Amino acid sequence: MHTQQRPPAVAPTVGATIALALIVFVYYGIGGVLVMAVAGSLIASYLARRYVNTHVGGHYARHGDQMD
C-alpha cells in the first residue's frame, strides 16, 4: 500500500468537466452533452475496473452471493 499518494484533484476536475459541458452545449446542443456524458461514463467505468484489477487484484475473492 502506498503511503505517499497525493489526494485526487476533485475540484479542478469538476470545474473542467462543467466548462467542457458548457462548450459542447453551445456548439452541439443537449445531444452533444448527452453523448459526452455517456462517453465519460464508459471511460470512468473502464478506468475504475482497471484500477481495481491492478491494485486490488484477487485479494478479496468472491464466494457466490454469500456475505463474507
C-alpha positions in Angstrom: 0.0 0.0 0.0 1.4 3.4 -1.0 1.6 5.9 1.8 2.8 8.9 -0.1 0.0 9.2 -2.6 -1.4 12.6 -3.5 -5.1 13.1 -3.0 -7.2 13.3 -6.1 -7.8 16.7 -7.6 -11.6 16.7 -7.4 -12.4 20.4 -7.6 -10.4 21.1 -10.8 -11.7 18.0 -12.4 -15.3 19.0 -11.7 -14.7 22.6 -12.9 -13.1 21.4 -16.2 -15.9 18.9 -16.8 -18.5 21.7 -16.3 -16.6 24.0 -18.6 -16.3 21.3 -21.3 -20.0 20.6 -21.0 -20.9 24.2 -21.5 -18.7 24.5 -24.5 -20.2 21.3 -26.0 -23.7 22.6 -25.2 -23.1 25.8 -27.0 -21.7 24.1 -30.2 -23.7 20.9 -30.3 -26.7 21.3 -28.0 -28.1 18.9 -25.5 -27.4 15.9 -27.7 -23.7 16.7 -27.6 -23.8 16.9 -23.8 -25.6 13.6 -23.6 -23.0 11.9 -25.8 -20.2 13.4 -23.7 -21.9 12.1 -20.5 -22.3 8.6 -21.9 -18.7 8.6 -23.2 -17.4 9.9 -19.9 -19.3 7.2 -18.0 -17.9 4.5 -20.2 -14.3 5.8 -19.8 -14.7 6.2 -16.0 -16.1 2.6 -15.7 -13.1 1.3 -17.7 -10.6 3.2 -15.6 -12.2 2.1 -12.3 -12.2 -1.5 -13.4 -8.6 -1.3 -14.5 -7.6 0.4 -11.2 -9.4 -2.3 -9.1 -7.8 -5.1 -11.2 -4.3 -3.5 -10.8 -4.4 -2.6 -7.1 -6.9 -5.0 -5.5 -6.4 -8.0 -7.7 -7.6 -11.2 -6.2 -7.2 -10.2 -2.5 -10.9 -10.3 -1.9 -12.2 -13.4 -3.6 -15.9 -13.7 -4.0 -17.8 -16.7 -2.7 -21.0 -16.5 -4.8 -23.8 -14.5 -3.2 -22.7 -15.1 0.4 -21.8 -12.4 2.7 -18.1 -12.6 3.8 
